[in-house]
Amino acid sequence: MSGSDHRGQSLPDKAKVLIPGGVNSGQRLVPGLEDLVVTSTKGGTFTDADGHVFTDFHAAFGPPLLGHNDPDVVAAIVDAAHQTDLAGVGVTAGEVRLAEQLVELVPSIEKVLLTSTGSEATYHALRVARAVTGRRFIVKFQGCYHGWHDAVSLNVISAPDRIGQPDPISAGSLPDTTAATLVLEFNDVAGLLALFAERGNEIAAVILEPIPHNIGAVLPTQEFLTAVRSECTRHGAILVFDEVITGFRHALGGYQSICGVRPDLTTLGKAMGNGVPIGALGGRADIMDNFSSRPGGPAFFAGTYNGHPLVVSAALATIEKLRTEPVHEHIFRLGDRARAGLAEICRRLDVPAVVTGYGSVFVTYFMPGDEPRNYSDLLPNDADMFVGYRRNLLQDGFFELPLNLKRSHISYAHTDDDIDRYLQAAERAIAAAATNRVTARNASTMGGISTDAITR
Ligand SMILES: Cc1ncc(COP(=O)(O)O)c(C=O)c1O
Protein backbone atom coordinates (compact mmCIF):
# COMPACT_ATOMS: atom_id res chain seq x y z
CA MET A 1 0.00 0.00 0.00
CA SER A 2 3.02 2.29 0.13
CA GLY A 3 5.08 4.16 -2.43
CA SER A 4 8.76 5.01 -2.29
CA ASP A 5 10.88 7.93 -3.45
CA HIS A 6 13.96 7.78 -5.72
CA ARG A 7 16.27 7.06 -2.77
CA GLY A 8 14.23 4.01 -1.83
CA GLN A 9 12.84 5.48 1.38
CA SER A 10 9.20 4.57 1.55
CA LEU A 11 6.79 7.48 1.39
CA PRO A 12 5.09 6.54 4.69
CA ASP A 13 8.51 6.36 6.40
CA LYS A 14 9.43 9.75 5.01
CA ALA A 15 6.03 11.08 6.03
CA LYS A 16 6.55 9.84 9.59
CA VAL A 17 9.84 11.72 9.80
CA LEU A 18 8.36 14.96 8.51
CA ILE A 19 4.74 14.86 9.70
CA PRO A 20 3.88 13.76 13.26
CA GLY A 21 2.59 10.21 12.82
CA GLY A 22 2.80 10.63 9.04
CA VAL A 23 -0.76 11.86 8.58
CA ASN A 24 -2.44 15.25 8.69
CA SER A 25 -5.31 14.41 11.02
CA GLY A 26 -5.51 12.32 14.16
CA GLN A 27 -8.61 10.81 12.57
CA ARG A 28 -6.41 9.34 9.81
CA LEU A 29 -4.29 7.36 12.25
CA VAL A 30 -5.76 3.94 11.59
CA PRO A 31 -4.08 0.86 13.10
CA GLY A 32 -2.97 -1.45 10.31
CA LEU A 33 -3.10 1.29 7.68
CA GLU A 34 -0.04 3.26 8.74
CA ASP A 35 1.56 2.67 5.33
CA LEU A 36 -1.42 3.59 3.19
CA VAL A 37 -0.56 6.07 0.44
CA VAL A 38 -3.44 7.29 -1.70
CA THR A 39 -2.40 8.11 -5.25
CA SER A 40 -5.74 8.94 -6.84
CA THR A 41 -9.48 9.11 -6.32
CA LYS A 42 -12.20 8.63 -8.91
CA GLY A 43 -15.97 8.26 -8.62
CA GLY A 44 -16.69 5.67 -5.93
CA THR A 45 -13.07 4.57 -5.54
CA PHE A 46 -9.57 5.45 -4.44
CA THR A 47 -6.30 3.85 -5.51
CA ASP A 48 -3.24 3.15 -3.38
CA ALA A 49 0.45 3.29 -4.30
CA ASP A 50 0.50 -0.40 -5.23
CA GLY A 51 -2.33 0.12 -7.68
CA HIS A 52 -5.04 -1.48 -5.52
CA VAL A 53 -8.40 0.10 -6.26
CA PHE A 54 -10.77 0.29 -3.29
CA THR A 55 -14.51 0.85 -3.51
CA ASP A 56 -14.64 3.73 -1.07
CA PHE A 57 -17.43 3.73 1.50
CA HIS A 58 -15.37 5.74 3.97
CA ALA A 59 -15.54 8.71 1.61
CA ALA A 60 -13.30 10.95 3.72
CA PHE A 61 -15.93 10.94 6.51
CA GLY A 62 -18.61 12.07 4.08
CA PRO A 63 -17.83 14.96 1.71
CA PRO A 64 -17.81 13.36 -1.78
CA LEU A 65 -21.58 12.89 -1.98
CA LEU A 66 -21.53 12.92 -5.77
CA GLY A 67 -18.41 10.75 -5.86
CA HIS A 68 -14.76 11.74 -6.02
CA ASN A 69 -13.65 14.22 -8.70
CA ASP A 70 -17.20 14.79 -9.93
CA PRO A 71 -16.67 16.19 -13.45
CA ASP A 72 -19.17 19.04 -13.05
CA VAL A 73 -17.67 20.12 -9.75
CA VAL A 74 -14.13 19.91 -11.15
CA ALA A 75 -15.15 21.94 -14.23
CA ALA A 76 -16.71 24.61 -12.02
CA ILE A 77 -13.55 24.86 -9.92
CA VAL A 78 -11.34 25.14 -13.02
CA ASP A 79 -13.59 27.83 -14.51
CA ALA A 80 -13.53 29.77 -11.26
CA ALA A 81 -9.75 29.46 -11.01
CA HIS A 82 -9.39 31.14 -14.40
CA GLN A 83 -11.78 33.92 -13.40
CA THR A 84 -11.14 35.00 -9.80
CA ASP A 85 -9.04 33.82 -6.95
CA LEU A 86 -9.12 35.35 -3.51
CA ALA A 87 -9.31 39.13 -3.28
CA GLY A 88 -10.06 39.20 0.43
CA VAL A 89 -12.17 42.30 0.21
CA GLY A 90 -15.74 42.93 -0.86
CA VAL A 91 -17.97 40.12 -2.05
CA THR A 92 -18.24 38.03 -5.20
CA ALA A 93 -21.30 37.07 -7.24
CA GLY A 94 -20.73 33.41 -6.32
CA GLU A 95 -20.96 34.12 -2.59
CA VAL A 96 -24.28 35.90 -3.07
CA ARG A 97 -25.63 33.11 -5.27
CA LEU A 98 -24.60 30.51 -2.70
CA ALA A 99 -26.14 32.48 0.18
CA GLU A 100 -29.34 32.79 -1.85
CA GLN A 101 -29.45 29.02 -2.38
CA LEU A 102 -28.82 28.23 1.29
CA VAL A 103 -31.54 30.64 2.41
CA GLU A 104 -33.95 29.12 -0.07
CA LEU A 105 -33.14 25.50 0.76
CA VAL A 106 -32.49 25.23 4.50
CA PRO A 107 -35.62 26.04 6.54
CA SER A 108 -33.83 27.72 9.48
CA ILE A 109 -31.47 29.88 7.41
CA GLU A 110 -32.43 33.53 6.96
CA LYS A 111 -28.85 34.80 6.76
CA VAL A 112 -25.63 32.86 6.32
CA LEU A 113 -21.85 33.21 6.62
CA LEU A 114 -19.26 30.96 4.99
CA THR A 115 -16.35 29.28 6.73
CA SER A 116 -13.68 26.86 5.53
CA THR A 117 -14.51 24.00 7.92
CA GLY A 118 -17.27 22.60 10.07
CA SER A 119 -15.31 23.27 13.26
CA GLU A 120 -15.21 26.98 12.49
CA ALA A 121 -18.95 26.98 11.90
CA THR A 122 -19.72 25.32 15.26
CA TYR A 123 -17.17 27.54 17.01
CA HIS A 124 -18.88 30.68 15.75
CA ALA A 125 -22.35 29.29 16.46
CA LEU A 126 -21.48 28.87 20.13
CA ARG A 127 -19.65 32.18 20.36
CA VAL A 128 -22.56 34.14 18.93
CA ALA A 129 -24.98 32.24 21.17
CA ARG A 130 -23.01 33.41 24.20
CA ALA A 131 -22.79 36.93 22.80
CA VAL A 132 -26.54 37.14 22.24
CA THR A 133 -27.71 35.51 25.48
CA GLY A 134 -24.93 36.71 27.80
CA ARG A 135 -24.95 33.19 29.25
CA ARG A 136 -22.12 30.76 29.95
CA PHE A 137 -23.24 27.16 29.46
CA ILE A 138 -23.45 25.02 26.34
CA VAL A 139 -25.28 21.69 26.27
CA LYS A 140 -24.05 18.85 24.06
CA PHE A 141 -24.83 15.15 23.89
CA GLN A 142 -22.65 12.13 24.57
CA GLY A 143 -21.47 10.71 21.24
CA CYS A 144 -21.92 13.87 19.17
CA TYR A 145 -18.82 15.43 17.59
CA HIS A 146 -18.82 19.07 16.57
CA GLY A 147 -15.16 19.71 15.73
CA TRP A 148 -11.86 20.14 17.46
CA HIS A 149 -12.32 23.28 19.61
CA ASP A 150 -12.38 23.12 23.40
CA ALA A 151 -16.07 23.85 23.98
CA VAL A 152 -17.19 20.74 22.10
CA SER A 153 -14.22 18.36 22.06
CA LEU A 154 -15.43 16.23 24.92
CA ASN A 155 -17.60 13.15 25.46
CA VAL A 156 -17.60 11.74 21.97
CA ILE A 157 -16.48 8.08 22.05
CA SER A 158 -15.96 7.77 25.79
CA ALA A 159 -14.77 4.76 27.73
CA PRO A 160 -17.69 3.33 29.72
CA ASP A 161 -16.34 4.63 33.02
CA ARG A 162 -16.12 8.20 31.60
CA ILE A 163 -19.77 8.45 30.61
CA GLY A 164 -21.65 10.91 32.81
CA GLN A 165 -18.59 12.99 33.63
CA PRO A 166 -16.48 15.49 31.65
CA ASP A 167 -14.36 13.51 29.17
CA PRO A 168 -12.18 15.89 27.11
CA ILE A 169 -10.71 14.30 23.99
CA SER A 170 -7.59 16.46 24.08
CA ALA A 171 -4.91 17.38 26.54
CA GLY A 172 -4.45 21.14 26.63
CA SER A 173 -8.15 21.97 26.52
CA LEU A 174 -8.90 24.87 28.86
CA PRO A 175 -10.68 23.35 31.89
CA ASP A 176 -12.78 26.53 32.25
CA THR A 177 -14.07 26.07 28.72
CA THR A 178 -14.83 22.35 28.95
CA ALA A 179 -16.46 22.90 32.36
CA ALA A 180 -18.91 25.26 30.67
CA THR A 181 -20.18 22.42 28.47
CA LEU A 182 -22.83 20.23 30.05
CA VAL A 183 -23.27 16.74 28.60
CA LEU A 184 -26.51 14.77 28.35
CA GLU A 185 -27.41 11.43 26.79
CA PHE A 186 -29.00 11.74 23.35
CA ASN A 187 -32.76 11.09 23.18
CA ASP A 188 -33.02 11.58 26.97
CA VAL A 189 -36.07 13.82 27.33
CA ALA A 190 -36.26 13.45 31.12
CA GLY A 191 -32.59 14.45 31.52
CA LEU A 192 -33.11 17.44 29.24
CA LEU A 193 -36.17 18.66 31.14
CA ALA A 194 -34.37 18.22 34.47
CA LEU A 195 -31.33 20.18 33.32
CA PHE A 196 -33.44 23.04 31.95
CA ALA A 197 -35.56 23.10 35.11
CA GLU A 198 -32.40 23.50 37.18
CA ARG A 199 -30.21 25.76 35.02
CA GLY A 200 -32.35 26.92 32.09
CA ASN A 201 -31.47 30.59 32.54
CA GLU A 202 -27.72 29.82 32.38
CA ILE A 203 -27.80 27.91 29.09
CA ALA A 204 -26.67 29.86 26.03
CA ALA A 205 -27.04 27.07 23.48
CA VAL A 206 -27.88 23.45 22.89
CA ILE A 207 -25.91 21.87 20.05
CA LEU A 208 -26.63 18.48 18.52
CA GLU A 209 -26.15 16.35 15.46
CA PRO A 210 -29.77 15.62 14.55
CA ILE A 211 -28.53 12.10 13.81
CA PRO A 212 -25.36 11.41 15.82
CA HIS A 213 -23.36 10.00 12.92
CA ASN A 214 -20.07 10.28 14.74
CA ILE A 215 -20.98 7.07 16.54
CA GLY A 216 -22.44 5.47 13.41
CA ALA A 217 -26.13 6.30 13.27
CA VAL A 218 -28.30 6.84 16.33
CA LEU A 219 -31.70 7.98 15.13
CA PRO A 220 -33.48 10.71 17.10
CA THR A 221 -36.97 10.27 18.43
CA GLN A 222 -39.38 12.96 17.30
CA GLU A 223 -40.32 13.46 20.96
CA PHE A 224 -36.68 14.27 21.78
CA LEU A 225 -36.19 16.77 18.94
CA THR A 226 -39.49 18.45 19.78
CA ALA A 227 -38.55 18.65 23.46
CA VAL A 228 -35.15 20.18 22.68
CA ARG A 229 -36.85 22.79 20.52
CA SER A 230 -39.50 23.69 23.09
CA GLU A 231 -37.10 23.80 26.06
CA CYS A 232 -34.74 26.12 24.17
CA THR A 233 -37.64 28.38 23.22
CA ARG A 234 -39.08 28.39 26.74
CA HIS A 235 -35.77 29.22 28.39
CA GLY A 236 -34.32 31.58 25.77
CA ALA A 237 -31.47 29.25 24.75
CA ILE A 238 -30.28 29.02 21.15
CA LEU A 239 -30.77 25.68 19.42
CA VAL A 240 -27.97 24.73 17.03
CA PHE A 241 -28.39 21.83 14.61
CA ASP A 242 -24.96 20.69 13.53
CA GLU A 243 -25.78 19.45 10.05
CA VAL A 244 -22.17 19.15 8.93
CA ILE A 245 -22.84 15.50 8.05
CA THR A 246 -26.62 15.42 7.57
CA GLY A 247 -26.79 18.63 5.51
CA PHE A 248 -27.04 17.96 1.76
CA ARG A 249 -26.34 14.23 2.31
CA HIS A 250 -29.81 13.47 3.66
CA ALA A 251 -31.68 16.28 1.90
CA LEU A 252 -30.94 19.63 0.27
CA GLY A 253 -32.61 21.28 3.25
CA GLY A 254 -30.76 19.12 5.78
CA TYR A 255 -32.33 16.78 8.32
CA GLN A 256 -34.36 19.70 9.66
CA SER A 257 -36.35 19.64 6.42
CA ILE A 258 -37.12 15.97 7.10
CA CYS A 259 -37.92 16.08 10.83
CA GLY A 260 -39.76 19.39 10.68
CA VAL A 261 -37.98 20.82 13.74
CA ARG A 262 -36.43 24.21 13.06
CA PRO A 263 -33.28 25.18 14.95
CA ASP A 264 -32.17 28.78 15.49
CA LEU A 265 -28.76 28.18 13.92
CA THR A 266 -27.48 25.54 11.50
CA THR A 267 -23.92 24.52 10.74
CA LEU A 268 -23.00 22.94 7.41
CA GLY A 269 -19.84 21.51 5.82
CA LYS A 270 -18.62 18.26 4.28
CA ALA A 271 -20.97 17.32 1.40
CA MET A 272 -21.76 20.98 0.74
CA GLY A 273 -18.74 21.28 -1.57
CA ASN A 274 -18.37 17.60 -2.49
CA GLY A 275 -14.89 17.47 -1.00
CA VAL A 276 -13.47 20.99 -0.99
CA PRO A 277 -12.96 22.80 2.32
CA ILE A 278 -16.15 24.77 2.86
CA GLY A 279 -18.54 25.22 5.77
CA ALA A 280 -21.38 27.55 6.65
CA LEU A 281 -23.23 28.93 9.63
CA GLY A 282 -26.72 30.25 9.08
CA GLY A 283 -29.92 30.90 10.93
CA ARG A 284 -32.21 33.53 12.35
CA ALA A 285 -31.36 36.97 11.00
CA ASP A 286 -31.61 38.59 14.45
CA ILE A 287 -28.86 36.25 15.69
CA MET A 288 -26.69 36.31 12.56
CA ASP A 289 -26.74 40.13 12.56
CA ASN A 290 -24.61 40.02 15.72
CA PHE A 291 -21.50 39.04 13.79
CA SER A 292 -18.80 41.63 13.13
CA SER A 293 -19.28 41.25 9.37
CA ARG A 294 -22.07 43.77 10.03
CA PRO A 295 -21.19 47.25 11.38
CA GLY A 296 -21.16 47.15 15.18
CA GLY A 297 -21.67 43.38 15.32
CA PRO A 298 -20.22 42.33 18.69
CA ALA A 299 -19.30 38.71 17.80
CA PHE A 300 -15.99 38.78 15.94
CA PHE A 301 -16.08 36.83 12.71
CA ALA A 302 -13.17 36.45 10.31
CA GLY A 303 -11.35 33.94 8.12
CA THR A 304 -8.87 34.64 5.34
CA TYR A 305 -10.35 31.95 3.10
CA ASN A 306 -14.05 32.41 3.88
CA GLY A 307 -16.08 32.43 0.67
CA HIS A 308 -13.07 31.56 -1.49
CA PRO A 309 -14.26 31.59 -5.12
CA LEU A 310 -12.93 28.09 -5.83
CA VAL A 311 -14.81 26.40 -3.01
CA VAL A 312 -17.90 28.52 -3.57
CA SER A 313 -17.96 27.39 -7.20
CA ALA A 314 -17.68 23.76 -6.03
CA ALA A 315 -20.61 24.22 -3.64
CA LEU A 316 -22.75 25.85 -6.32
CA ALA A 317 -22.01 23.03 -8.78
CA THR A 318 -22.76 20.41 -6.09
CA ILE A 319 -26.09 22.01 -5.20
CA GLU A 320 -27.00 22.37 -8.86
CA LYS A 321 -26.47 18.65 -9.40
CA LEU A 322 -28.38 17.74 -6.23
CA ARG A 323 -31.28 19.87 -7.50
CA THR A 324 -31.35 18.56 -11.04
CA GLU A 325 -30.38 14.89 -10.86
CA PRO A 326 -31.92 12.04 -8.84
CA VAL A 327 -28.97 11.93 -6.44
CA HIS A 328 -30.91 11.36 -3.23
CA GLU A 329 -33.21 8.81 -4.82
CA HIS A 330 -30.16 6.85 -6.03
CA ILE A 331 -28.11 6.93 -2.82
CA PHE A 332 -31.11 6.24 -0.56
CA ARG A 333 -32.03 3.22 -2.68
CA LEU A 334 -28.49 1.84 -2.55
CA GLY A 335 -28.39 2.57 1.20
CA ASP A 336 -31.58 0.54 1.70
CA ARG A 337 -30.10 -2.30 -0.35
CA ALA A 338 -26.87 -2.29 1.66
CA ARG A 339 -28.71 -2.29 5.01
CA ALA A 340 -31.18 -5.00 3.99
CA GLY A 341 -28.37 -7.14 2.55
CA LEU A 342 -26.16 -6.79 5.62
CA ALA A 343 -29.03 -7.61 7.99
CA GLU A 344 -29.85 -10.71 5.95
CA ILE A 345 -26.19 -11.82 5.97
CA CYS A 346 -25.90 -11.45 9.74
CA ARG A 347 -29.14 -13.41 10.22
CA ARG A 348 -27.89 -16.15 7.92
CA LEU A 349 -24.54 -16.34 9.71
CA ASP A 350 -26.23 -16.17 13.10
CA VAL A 351 -24.09 -13.16 14.04
CA PRO A 352 -25.85 -10.80 16.47
CA ALA A 353 -26.04 -7.45 14.70
CA VAL A 354 -28.01 -4.22 14.45
CA VAL A 355 -27.76 -2.87 10.92
CA THR A 356 -28.87 0.73 10.79
CA GLY A 357 -28.24 4.14 9.26
CA TYR A 358 -30.17 6.71 7.31
CA GLY A 359 -30.34 7.24 3.55
CA SER A 360 -26.84 6.83 2.16
CA VAL A 361 -25.23 6.19 5.56
CA PHE A 362 -25.00 2.66 6.88
CA VAL A 363 -23.40 0.93 9.82
CA THR A 364 -23.43 -2.56 11.31
CA TYR A 365 -23.12 -2.77 15.09
CA PHE A 366 -22.21 -6.24 16.28
CA MET A 367 -24.49 -6.59 19.25
CA PRO A 368 -27.88 -8.07 20.04
CA GLY A 369 -30.94 -5.91 20.52
CA ASP A 370 -32.82 -3.13 18.82
CA GLU A 371 -32.02 0.27 17.30
CA PRO A 372 -29.70 2.12 19.69
CA ARG A 373 -31.12 5.30 21.21
CA ASN A 374 -27.94 6.69 22.75
CA TYR A 375 -24.22 6.11 23.13
CA SER A 376 -24.61 3.80 26.13
CA ASP A 377 -26.74 1.48 24.01
CA LEU A 378 -23.66 0.95 21.82
CA LEU A 379 -21.40 -0.31 24.59
CA PRO A 380 -22.27 -3.98 23.92
CA ASN A 381 -21.04 -3.53 20.32
CA ASP A 382 -18.26 -6.05 19.69
CA ALA A 383 -15.44 -3.75 18.60
CA ASP A 384 -13.25 -6.64 17.49
CA MET A 385 -15.97 -7.79 15.09
CA PHE A 386 -16.67 -4.24 13.95
CA VAL A 387 -13.04 -3.55 13.11
CA GLY A 388 -12.18 -7.12 12.14
CA TYR A 389 -14.72 -7.50 9.35
CA ARG A 390 -13.69 -4.14 7.90
CA ARG A 391 -10.05 -5.25 7.87
CA ASN A 392 -11.12 -8.44 6.09
CA LEU A 393 -13.05 -6.40 3.52
CA LEU A 394 -9.84 -4.71 2.39
CA GLN A 395 -8.70 -7.99 0.85
CA ASP A 396 -11.69 -7.83 -1.49
CA GLY A 397 -11.07 -4.17 -2.33
CA PHE A 398 -13.83 -2.57 -0.20
CA PHE A 399 -13.01 0.24 2.18
CA GLU A 400 -15.09 0.83 5.27
CA LEU A 401 -12.90 2.64 7.80
CA PRO A 402 -11.58 -0.03 10.19
CA LEU A 403 -12.18 2.00 13.34
CA ASN A 404 -14.86 1.28 15.89
CA LEU A 405 -18.27 2.98 15.44
CA LYS A 406 -17.38 4.74 12.17
CA ARG A 407 -20.17 5.02 9.63
CA SER A 408 -20.00 4.27 5.90
CA HIS A 409 -21.23 6.47 3.04
CA ILE A 410 -22.68 5.74 -0.37
CA SER A 411 -22.17 8.28 -3.13
CA TYR A 412 -23.95 9.03 -6.40
CA ALA A 413 -21.00 7.40 -8.19
CA HIS A 414 -21.61 4.03 -6.53
CA THR A 415 -23.67 1.53 -8.48
CA ASP A 416 -25.96 -1.44 -7.90
CA ASP A 417 -23.06 -3.60 -9.00
CA ASP A 418 -20.89 -2.07 -6.25
CA ILE A 419 -23.53 -3.02 -3.69
CA ASP A 420 -23.89 -6.56 -5.11
CA ARG A 421 -20.13 -7.13 -4.96
CA TYR A 422 -19.89 -5.44 -1.57
CA LEU A 423 -22.52 -7.73 -0.05
CA GLN A 424 -20.73 -10.82 -1.34
CA ALA A 425 -17.47 -9.54 0.16
CA ALA A 426 -19.19 -8.52 3.39
CA GLU A 427 -20.52 -12.03 3.85
CA ARG A 428 -17.00 -13.46 3.58
CA ALA A 429 -15.58 -10.71 5.81
CA ILE A 430 -18.20 -11.09 8.56
CA ALA A 431 -17.96 -14.90 8.52
CA ALA A 432 -14.16 -14.74 8.82
CA ALA A 433 -14.31 -12.14 11.60
CA ALA A 434 -16.84 -14.24 13.50
CA THR A 435 -14.59 -17.30 13.22
CA ASN A 436 -11.59 -15.29 14.44
CA ARG A 437 -13.67 -13.88 17.23
CA VAL A 438 -14.62 -17.32 18.48
CA THR A 439 -10.99 -18.48 18.28
CA ALA A 440 -9.77 -15.38 20.11
CA ARG A 441 -12.47 -15.68 22.76
CA ASN A 442 -11.56 -19.29 23.39
CA ALA A 443 -7.88 -18.39 23.65
CA SER A 444 -8.48 -15.40 25.91
CA THR A 445 -8.09 -15.78 29.64
CA MET A 446 -10.00 -12.52 30.16
CA GLY A 447 -13.15 -13.58 28.32
CA GLY A 448 -14.62 -10.09 27.82
CA ILE A 449 -14.04 -7.07 25.60
CA SER A 450 -11.54 -4.57 26.87
CA THR A 451 -12.24 -0.87 27.29
CA ASP A 452 -9.47 -0.38 24.75
CA ALA A 453 -11.43 -2.30 22.17
CA ILE A 454 -14.55 -0.23 22.82
CA THR A 455 -12.88 3.13 22.48
CA ARG A 456 -10.39 2.47 19.71
C1 LIG B 1 -21.13 16.75 12.91
C2 LIG B 1 -19.79 17.39 12.70
N1 LIG B 1 -19.64 18.69 13.04
C3 LIG B 1 -18.48 19.34 12.87
C4 LIG B 1 -17.39 18.69 12.35
C5 LIG B 1 -16.11 19.42 12.15
O1 LIG B 1 -15.91 19.65 10.80
P1 LIG B 1 -14.44 19.87 10.22
O2 LIG B 1 -13.70 18.58 10.37
O3 LIG B 1 -14.68 20.27 8.80
O4 LIG B 1 -13.82 20.96 11.03
C6 LIG B 1 -17.50 17.34 11.98
C7 LIG B 1 -16.35 16.62 11.43
O5 LIG B 1 -16.32 15.43 11.33
C8 LIG B 1 -18.73 16.67 12.18
O6 LIG B 1 -18.88 15.38 11.89
The ligand as an SDF file (V2000), in Angstrom:
LIG
                    3D

 16 16  0  0  0  0  0  0  0  0999 V2000
  -21.1320   16.7470   12.9050 C   0  0  0  0  0  0  0  0  0  0  0  0
  -19.7910   17.3940   12.7040 C   0  0  0  0  0  0  0  0  0  0  0  0
  -19.6440   18.6890   13.0390 N   0  0  0  0  0  0  0  0  0  0  0  0
  -18.4840   19.3410   12.8680 C   0  0  0  0  0  0  0  0  0  0  0  0
  -17.3940   18.6880   12.3500 C   0  0  0  0  0  0  0  0  0  0  0  0
  -16.1070   19.4220   12.1530 C   0  0  0  0  0  0  0  0  0  0  0  0
  -15.9130   19.6540   10.7980 O   0  0  0  0  0  0  0  0  0  0  0  0
  -14.4380   19.8660   10.2230 P   0  0  0  0  0  0  0  0  0  0  0  0
  -13.7000   18.5840   10.3680 O   0  0  0  0  0  0  0  0  0  0  0  0
  -14.6760   20.2730    8.7990 O   0  0  0  0  0  0  0  0  0  0  0  0
  -13.8200   20.9610   11.0300 O   0  0  0  0  0  0  0  0  0  0  0  0
  -17.4980   17.3410   11.9800 C   0  0  0  0  0  0  0  0  0  0  0  0
  -16.3530   16.6230   11.4270 C   0  0  0  0  0  0  0  0  0  0  0  0
  -16.3190   15.4280   11.3250 O   0  0  0  0  0  0  0  0  0  0  0  0
  -18.7270   16.6740   12.1820 C   0  0  0  0  0  0  0  0  0  0  0  0
  -18.8760   15.3790   11.8910 O   0  0  0  0  0  0  0  0  0  0  0  0
  1  2  1  0
  2  3  1  0
  2 15  2  0
  3  4  2  0
  4  5  1  0
  5  6  1  0
  5 12  2  0
  6  7  1  0
  7  8  1  0
  8  9  2  0
  8 10  1  0
  8 11  1  0
 12 13  1  0
 12 15  1  0
 13 14  2  0
 15 16  1  0
M  END
$$$$
